[in-house]
Amino acid sequence: MRILCIGDVVGGIGCDFLRKTLPTIKKTYAIDFVICNGENSSDGNGITPASARFLFDSGVNAITLGNHTFRRKEAYEYIDENPFVARPANFPEKTTPGTGILNIDTGRRIITVINVMGNMCMDNYLDCAFEAVDKMLKKADGKIIIVDFHAETTSEKRAMGYYLDGRVSVVFGTHTHVQTSDCQILPSGTGYITDVGMTGTVHSVLGVKSEIIIEKLKTKLPARFDLAKGECKMECAVFDIDDSSGKCVSCEAMRIE
């Protein structure tokens, strides 16, 4: 199976660029399954039913989320009911809409998608990310297991990669919106990248107008995060997975502009 993992899609401009770009990428690289992080797919942060449907209609098979998962209340019911949307598994299970694991039958193989959020420099009320992913692995139905680790620090992401090496097919990092140069296969056969990047405006600060972020950092005052416009990019990574073993046999990070 050839899996495409797409970095955080930022706002309507990121959604539009994904729709424009994804069909060609799927055809050129013979992609079997597409996962993207959609937690910023709605303008103003968060995800809405409309932005999620737009991503699915554009060719995405599964959506993962992160710390902005519940920014928009209109999405709560959608997240709870849609079998192709995963929110971080370490949110409080009894009180939080949605699920941290998806077992998706493609007709060829079952693909398990797990979403977990980091603890370092993130929301401190979350359960331990390592314990949460262990719980999810007990619920995995397939040999092909893809983990989106939505975390802030490179050290925690690298640690999670080695913790899961040989136990899952792929660990790809999201949240920081900056693609790292370490797309690789770990010693026991897990494909890995610390951060797959973002889909949105090239000349921006994580998709937001740079002047807004600069002013906020200088003054320490709240600011409305208006999205930057202009030339866009889609950052992603392709992982080839052996169907029988679930091991990653090749991987490549890409930036499409």
C-alpha positions in Angstrom: 0.0 0.0 0.0 1.2 3.5 -0.8 0.1 6.0 1.9 0.2 9.8 1.5 0.4 11.8 4.7 -0.4 15.5 4.3 0.7 18.2 6.8 -1.7 20.6 8.6 -4.1 22.2 6.0 -4.5 25.8 6.9 -7.7 27.6 6.2 -9.7 27.9 3.0 -6.6 28.8 1.0 -4.9 25.5 2.1 -8.0 23.5 1.3 -8.3 25.0 -2.2 -4.6 24.3 -2.9 -5.0 20.7 -1.7 -8.0 20.2 -4.0 -6.0 21.7 -6.9 -2.9 19.6 -6.2 -4.0 16.2 -4.8 -5.5 14.5 -7.9 -2.3 14.9 -9.8 -0.2 13.6 -6.8 -2.4 10.6 -6.4 -2.2 9.7 -10.0 1.5 10.4 -10.4 2.6 8.4 -7.3 -0.1 5.7 -7.5 -1.4 6.6 -4.0 -3.7 4.1 -2.4 -4.8 6.0 0.7 -4.6 9.7 1.8 -4.4 11.0 5.4 -4.3 14.7 6.2 -4.3 16.7 9.4 -7.4 19.0 9.2 -7.4 20.7 12.6 -6.8 24.1 11.0 -8.9 23.6 7.8 -11.5 26.2 8.8 -10.6 29.9 8.6 -9.9 31.0 12.1 -8.6 27.7 13.4 -10.5 24.4 14.0 -12.4 22.2 11.7 -16.1 22.5 10.6 -18.3 19.9 8.9 -18.0 22.0 5.8 -14.2 22.1 5.7 -14.0 18.3 6.5 -16.4 17.5 3.7 -14.3 19.7 1.4 -11.2 17.7 2.2 -13.0 14.4 1.7 -14.5 15.5 -1.6 -11.0 16.5 -2.7 -9.7 12.9 -2.3 -8.7 12.6 1.4 -9.6 9.2 2.9 -9.0 10.0 6.6 -8.6 13.2 8.7 -6.6 13.6 11.8 -6.8 16.5 14.3 -4.9 18.1 17.2 -5.1 20.8 19.8 -7.6 22.9 17.8 -10.0 19.9 17.4 -12.8 21.4 19.5 -12.4 25.1 18.6 -15.6 25.0 16.6 -18.7 23.7 18.5 -20.5 23.0 15.3 -18.0 20.2 14.6 -18.6 18.3 17.8 -21.4 16.0 16.5 -19.7 15.6 13.1 -16.4 14.5 14.8 -18.4 12.1 17.1 -20.3 10.4 14.2 -17.9 10.4 11.2 -16.0 7.1 11.0 -13.1 8.7 9.0 -12.2 11.5 11.4 -9.8 10.9 14.4 -9.2 13.2 17.2 -6.2 12.8 19.7 -6.7 9.6 21.7 -5.5 11.2 24.9 -8.3 13.6 25.3 -10.6 12.5 28.2 -12.4 9.5 26.7 -15.7 9.7 28.7 -16.4 13.4 28.0 -14.8 14.0 24.6 -16.6 13.6 21.3 -15.0 11.3 18.7 -12.4 8.6 18.8 -8.6 8.3 18.6 -8.5 5.3 16.3 -10.0 4.5 12.9 -10.1 1.0 11.4 -10.8 1.6 7.7 -11.6 -1.3 5.4 -10.3 -0.3 2.0 -11.4 -3.5 0.3 -7.8 -4.6 -0.1 -6.5 -4.1 3.5 -7.7 -2.7 6.8 -5.8 0.5 7.5 -5.7 1.6 11.1 -5.2 5.4 11.7 -4.3 6.5 15.2 -4.1 10.2 16.4 -2.3 11.2 19.6 -1.2 14.5 20.9 2.0 15.3 22.7 2.3 16.4 26.4 5.4 18.6 26.2 4.5 22.4 25.8 0.9 21.3 25.0 -2.3 21.1 27.0 -1.3 19.6 30.3 -4.6 17.9 31.1 -4.1 15.3 28.4 -3.4 11.7 29.3 0.2 10.4 28.7 0.7 10.2 24.9 2.7 6.9 25.2 0.0 5.2 27.4 -2.7 6.5 25.0 -1.1 5.0 21.9 -0.6 1.7 23.7 -4.3 1.6 24.5 -5.2 2.4 20.8 -2.9 -0.4 19.5 -4.9 -2.9 21.4 -7.9 -1.8 19.3 -6.1 -2.0 15.9 -7.6 -4.4 13.4 -5.0 -4.2 10.6 -1.3 -4.7 10.1 -1.0 -1.4 8.4 -1.0 1.2 11.3 -0.4 4.9 10.7 0.1 7.3 13.7 -0.2 11.0 13.5 1.6 12.4 16.5 0.5 16.0 16.9 3.2 17.4 19.2 5.4 20.5 19.8 8.9 19.3 20.5 11.2 17.3 18.3 12.5 15.3 21.2 9.1 14.0 22.1 8.3 13.2 18.5 11.6 11.3 18.0 11.0 9.4 21.3 7.6 8.4 20.1 9.0 7.2 16.8 11.5 4.9 18.5 8.9 3.8 21.0 6.6 2.6 18.2 9.4 1.3 15.9 8.4 -2.1 14.7 5.0 -1.9 16.2 3.4 0.4 13.6 3.9 1.1 9.9 4.3 4.9 10.1 4.7 7.7 12.6 4.4 11.1 11.1 4.5 14.3 13.1 2.2 17.3 12.8 1.5 20.6 14.6 4.7 22.7 14.0 3.9 23.3 10.3 7.6 23.2 9.3 8.7 20.1 7.4 11.8 18.4 8.8 14.5 16.7 6.8 14.5 13.3 8.6 12.0 11.2 6.6 13.5 7.7 7.2 12.8 4.1 8.0 13.7 3.3 11.6 15.7 0.2 12.5 12.7 -2.1 13.0 10.8 -1.0 9.9 8.6 1.9 10.9 8.5 4.9 8.5 9.1 8.2 10.3 9.2 12.0 9.9 9.3 14.4 12.8 7.0 16.9 11.1 5.5 16.5 7.7 4.9 20.3 7.3 1.8 22.2 6.3 -0.5 23.0 3.4 -1.0 26.7 3.0 0.6 30.0 2.1 4.4 29.9 1.5 5.2 33.4 2.7 3.6 33.4 6.1 4.2 32.4 9.7 2.6 29.0 9.8 -0.1 30.2 7.4 -0.8 33.5 9.2 0.2 37.0 8.0 3.7 37.5 9.2 3.2 41.1 10.3 0.4 39.9 12.7 2.7 37.4 14.4 5.6 39.8 14.6 3.4 42.4 16.2 2.0 39.9 18.7 5.5 38.7 19.7 6.7 42.3 20.1 3.7 43.6 22.1 2.6 40.4 23.9 -1.0 41.5 23.1 -3.8 39.2 21.7 -4.2 39.4 17.9 -6.7 38.0 15.3 -4.8 35.5 13.2 -5.8 36.4 9.6 -4.5 34.0 7.0 -1.9 35.1 4.5 -2.6 35.0 0.8 -0.4 34.3 -2.1 1.7 31.4 -3.4 0.9 28.1 -1.7 2.5 24.8 -0.9 1.5 21.3 0.0 4.0 19.5 2.2 3.5 15.7 2.6 5.3 12.4 2.7 4.7 9.1 0.8 5.2 5.8 2.6 5.3 2.4 0.8 4.0 -0.3 3.2 4.4 -4.0 2.6 0.9 -5.5 2.8 1.9 -8.7 4.5 4.2 -7.5 7.2 3.0 -3.9 7.7 6.6 -2.7 7.5 7.6 0.5 5.7 9.9 -0.3 2.7 10.4 3.2 1.4 9.5 6.8 2.2 9.9 10.3 0.7 9.0 13.7 1.9 7.7 16.2 -0.7 6.9 19.9 -1.1 4.6 20.8 -3.9 4.3 24.5 -4.9 
